[in-house]
Amino acid sequence: MPRLSLFSPDMNETNASHPSVHVPVMLEEVLDALSPADGEVFVDGTFGAGGYARGLLERGRCRVIGIDRDPDALALGEAMAKEFSGRLTVLEGRFSQMADLVRKSGTDGVDGVVLDLGVSSMQLDRAERGFSFAKDGPLDMRMDQGRDAETQSAADIVNTADEGQLATILFRLGEERKSRRIARAIVRSRGDAPIETTSQLASIVERAAGGGHAKIHPATRTFQALRIYVNRELEELERGLAAAESLLKSGGRLVVVSFHSLEDRIVKTFFRTRSGAVQRPSRHMPDLAEEGPAPSFVMIKRGAVVPGDEETGRNPRARSAKLRAGVRTDAPALPFDPALSAVPLAGGA
């Protein structure tokens, strides 16, 4: 299932040979970067409805391990696995757990990993999931649908977090410049009655932020921020990149498609540090990477790959997508340091 930025319209496109299958953004670019060969093993860490997995399985006689925490995606994966005679396995879990999940399934290393970040159109389309304000539904947003009892829903956060914490979440994770005003309005409104539905929250934000002539709905960034916070998406991404690094064989390919600046910043920083492309204080000074650990990745291409005009013309939601990819070297993986979180939530907005 293609992952969508909430800044992009939810427009689905279909594959002529599989009319019910959604085609992920930059499918051909992803497959070219992964370059599947017969006998290789790949991980689709954000399986969804299996768009990238299907592409890999049809491109070569390879094997794919799909990972997802969404029960709907797991059900679709079970049905899809029957089409490919044992070449597709779908595992329940977070992609940050991929190294453990894959090894426990009997595979020690893989030849490629693809991560398609964000929320899927399958999740946005179902009002009861609470990801979108386009259709009224319960304010949920949990990707695992509450299977983890410790995961709070968006309603839990909106109704219990203090004003300062709400403002910080909206500012840091939604890049919402009116975060304080919106947080204040949420706290004031929940004093009268709990905020339980997507339409309730969207109306509160719209009144607080003002509609104006913005190209996107005033509540878009608030919903993005809450979704990212509820599902710990940025922490998940940081851990997932490190897990992929530890799982990939020498020569293995890592491909990541992101849809907004917070995600892309983490991916860009990961590849720059892992490939030794650390910026020098001065062009006259030696590269700092010469004294650091050996690079664990070589970049396939400098900078991000973006969709072509043809794809964005037929599929406007692709406009914000960026693809970054690297090839694993034989250098040891660097240890993951959770203290280096890219978007800390301590402090005020």
C-alpha positions in Angstrom: 0.0 0.0 0.0 1.5 3.3 -0.9 2.2 5.5 2.1 0.8 9.0 1.9 1.8 12.3 3.3 -1.2 14.0 4.8 -0.1 17.0 2.8 -1.0 15.2 -0.4 -4.4 14.3 -1.8 -5.5 10.7 -1.4 -5.5 9.6 -5.0 -5.2 5.9 -5.8 -3.8 4.5 -9.0 -4.1 0.9 -10.1 -2.0 -1.6 -12.0 -3.6 -2.8 -15.1 -2.6 -6.4 -14.5 -3.8 -6.2 -10.9 -6.7 -3.7 -11.0 -7.3 -3.9 -7.2 -3.7 -3.3 -6.3 -2.5 0.2 -5.4 0.8 1.1 -7.1 3.4 2.6 -4.7 5.1 5.8 -5.4 8.2 5.5 -7.6 7.8 1.7 -7.9 10.2 1.4 -10.9 12.9 3.6 -9.2 12.6 1.4 -6.0 12.9 -1.8 -8.0 15.8 -0.5 -10.0 17.7 0.5 -6.8 16.9 -2.9 -5.2 17.7 -4.8 -8.4 16.3 -8.1 -7.3 18.0 -11.2 -8.6 16.9 -14.9 -8.5 17.5 -16.5 -5.1 17.9 -13.2 -3.2 15.9 -12.3 -0.1 14.3 -8.9 0.6 12.5 -7.3 3.5 9.5 -5.0 2.8 9.4 -3.4 6.2 6.2 -1.5 5.6 4.2 -4.2 3.8 0.7 -2.5 3.7 -1.1 -4.1 0.8 2.2 -5.4 -0.6 2.8 -3.1 -3.6 6.6 -3.1 -3.4 6.6 -6.8 -2.4 4.6 -7.7 -5.4 6.9 -5.7 -7.6 10.0 -7.5 -6.3 8.4 -11.0 -6.6 7.4 -10.3 -10.2 10.7 -8.8 -11.1 12.8 -11.8 -10.1 12.6 -15.3 -8.6 13.4 -13.9 -5.2 11.9 -14.2 -1.7 10.3 -11.4 0.3 9.7 -11.1 4.0 7.0 -8.5 4.7 6.6 -6.9 8.1 3.6 -4.9 9.4 1.9 -4.2 12.7 -1.5 -3.5 11.1 -3.9 -6.4 11.3 -5.5 -5.4 8.0 -2.2 -5.6 6.2 -1.4 -9.0 7.8 -4.7 -10.4 6.5 -3.9 -9.1 3.0 -0.4 -10.5 3.2 -1.8 -14.0 4.0 -4.0 -13.9 0.9 -1.2 -12.6 -1.3 1.3 -15.2 -0.1 -0.8 -17.9 -1.8 -0.1 -16.3 -5.2 3.6 -16.7 -4.9 4.1 -20.4 -3.8 6.1 -19.8 -0.6 8.2 -16.9 -1.8 6.3 -14.4 0.4 6.3 -14.5 4.2 4.5 -11.8 6.2 5.4 -11.3 9.9 3.6 -9.3 12.5 5.7 -6.5 14.1 7.3 -3.2 13.7 10.0 -2.6 11.1 12.3 -1.5 13.9 12.2 -5.1 15.0 13.1 -6.5 11.6 16.5 -7.9 12.5 15.1 -10.0 15.3 11.9 -11.0 13.4 13.9 -12.1 10.3 16.5 -14.0 12.2 13.8 -15.8 14.2 12.2 -16.8 11.0 15.3 -18.6 10.0 17.1 -16.0 7.8 20.5 -14.6 8.9 21.0 -11.8 6.4 19.1 -10.2 3.5 20.0 -8.7 0.1 17.7 -5.7 0.3 15.3 -3.7 2.5 12.7 -1.2 1.4 10.8 1.2 3.8 7.9 3.2 2.5 7.2 5.7 5.3 4.0 7.4 6.5 0.3 6.3 6.6 -1.2 4.2 3.9 -4.3 5.0 1.8 -5.8 1.8 3.2 -5.6 3.3 6.7 -6.8 6.8 5.6 -9.8 5.4 3.7 -11.3 3.7 6.8 -13.1 6.2 9.0 -13.0 3.9 12.0 -9.2 4.1 12.0 -9.3 7.8 12.8 -6.3 8.9 10.7 -8.2 11.4 8.5 -10.7 14.1 9.1 -12.1 13.6 5.6 -14.6 11.1 7.2 -15.8 11.3 10.7 -14.7 8.5 13.0 -13.2 7.8 16.4 -10.0 9.7 17.1 -7.7 6.6 17.2 -4.7 6.6 14.8 -3.0 3.5 16.3 -1.4 1.5 13.5 -1.6 -1.7 15.5 -5.3 -1.0 16.2 -4.7 -1.2 20.0 -3.0 -4.6 20.1 -0.4 -3.1 22.3 -2.2 -2.2 25.5 0.4 0.4 26.3 -0.2 2.4 23.1 -2.3 5.5 23.7 -4.8 6.6 21.1 -4.9 10.1 19.7 -8.0 10.7 21.8 -6.0 9.7 24.9 -3.3 12.2 24.1 -5.7 15.0 23.2 -7.7 14.6 26.4 -4.9 14.1 28.9 -1.7 15.9 27.8 -1.2 19.3 29.3 -1.2 22.4 27.1 2.6 22.7 27.0 3.0 19.1 25.9 0.3 19.4 23.2 1.9 22.6 21.9 5.3 20.8 21.7 3.9 17.8 19.9 2.2 20.0 17.3 5.2 22.3 16.8 7.9 19.6 16.7 6.1 16.8 14.8 3.6 18.8 12.8 5.8 21.9 12.2 2.6 23.8 13.2 3.4 27.5 13.7 0.1 28.1 15.5 0.8 25.2 18.0 0.2 27.2 21.2 -3.1 28.7 20.0 -4.3 25.3 18.9 -3.2 23.6 22.1 -5.0 26.2 24.2 -8.2 25.7 22.2 -8.0 21.9 22.6 -7.6 22.2 26.4 -10.4 24.7 26.6 -12.8 22.6 24.5 -12.1 19.3 26.4 -13.1 21.1 29.6 -16.6 21.1 28.3 -16.7 17.6 26.9 -14.1 14.9 25.8 -12.8 15.2 22.3 -13.6 11.8 20.8 -14.0 12.1 17.0 -11.9 13.3 14.1 -14.5 15.9 13.1 -14.6 17.3 16.6 -10.8 17.8 16.6 -10.7 19.2 13.1 -13.4 21.8 13.9 -11.6 22.9 17.0 -8.3 23.3 15.1 -10.0 25.1 12.2 -11.6 27.6 14.6 -8.4 28.2 16.4 -6.1 28.4 13.4 -8.4 30.0 10.9 -9.1 28.7 7.5 -7.8 31.6 5.3 -6.8 30.7 1.8 -4.4 27.9 2.7 -3.9 25.1 0.2 -4.3 22.5 2.9 -6.9 22.1 5.7 -5.8 23.9 8.9 -6.0 20.6 10.8 -3.6 18.7 8.5 -0.5 19.4 10.5 -2.2 18.7 13.8 -3.4 15.3 12.6 0.1 14.5 11.2 1.7 15.4 14.5 -0.7 13.3 16.6 -0.3 10.3 14.3 3.5 10.5 14.4 3.4 10.8 18.2 0.9 8.0 18.8 2.9 5.6 16.7 6.3 6.9 17.6 7.1 7.0 13.9 10.4 9.0 14.1 11.8 6.8 16.8 10.6 3.8 14.8 12.4 5.1 11.7 15.7 5.7 13.5 15.6 2.2 15.0 14.5 0.7 11.7 17.4 2.1 9.8 19.8 0.7 12.3 18.1 -2.6 12.2 18.3 -2.7 8.4 22.0 -1.9 8.6 22.7 -4.8 10.9 20.6 -7.2 8.8 21.9 -6.4 5.3 24.6 -8.5 3.8 27.7 -6.9 2.2 26.3 -5.6 -1.2 22.8 -5.4 0.2 20.6 -2.5 -0.8 18.6 -0.2 1.5 15.9 2.0 -0.1 13.7 4.4 1.8 10.8 6.5 0.4 9.8 9.4 2.6 7.0 12.0 2.3 7.8 14.9 4.6 10.8 16.8 5.9 11.0 15.2 9.3 11.3 11.7 7.9 13.7 12.7 5.1 16.0 14.6 7.5 16.5 11.4 9.5 17.1 9.3 6.4 19.5 11.8 4.9 21.5 12.1 8.2 21.7 8.3 8.5 23.1 7.8 5.0 25.5 10.7 5.3 27.0 9.5 8.6 27.0 5.8 7.5 28.6 6.6 4.1 31.3 8.9 5.7 29.9 12.0 4.0 30.3 14.2 7.0 30.5 17.8 6.2 33.9 19.4 6.8 34.1 22.7 8.8 36.2 24.0 5.9 37.0 22.8 2.4 40.7 23.2 3.3 40.4 20.8 6.2 40.6 17.0 5.8 37.4 14.9 5.7 36.4 14.1 9.3 35.3 10.6 8.1 39.0 9.7 7.7 39.4 9.4 11.5 36.0 7.8 12.1 34.7 4.3 11.6 34.7 2.7 8.1 31.6 3.6 6.0 28.9 0.9 6.3 27.1 2.2 3.2 28.0 3.6 -0.2 25.4 5.9 -1.7 23.7 4.7 -4.9 23.2 8.4 -5.9 24.1 11.6 -4.3 21.0 13.4 -3.0 17.4 12.3 -3.2 15.6 10.8 -6.2 12.2 12.5 -6.8 9.3 11.4 -9.0 9.3 12.4 -12.7 6.8 14.7 -14.2 4.8 11.9 -15.8 4.2 10.2 -12.4 3.3 13.4 -10.5 1.0 14.4 -13.4 -1.1 11.3 -13.0 -0.6 10.9 -9.3 -0.3 14.3 -7.4 0.3 12.6 -4.0 3.8 11.6 -5.3 5.0 15.2 -5.4 6.4 15.3 -1.9 8.1 11.9 -2.2 11.9 11.5 -1.9 13.9 8.3 -2.4 17.3 7.7 -0.9 19.3 4.5 -1.3 22.6 3.0 -0.3 24.6 -0.2 -0.7 25.9 -2.0 2.3 29.7 -2.4 2.7 31.4 -5.1 4.7 32.2 -2.7 7.5 30.6 -3.4 10.9 27.3 -1.8 11.6 27.5 1.2 13.9 25.7 0.8 17.3 22.3 2.6 17.6 22.3 5.4 20.1 18.8 6.4 21.2 20.2 9.5 22.8 20.7 11.0 19.3 17.0 11.2 18.5 16.5 13.6 15.6 13.3 15.3 17.0 13.4 15.3 20.8 10.1 16.3 22.5 11.5 17.7 25.7 11.0 21.5 26.2 8.5 23.9 24.9 7.4 24.7 21.4 
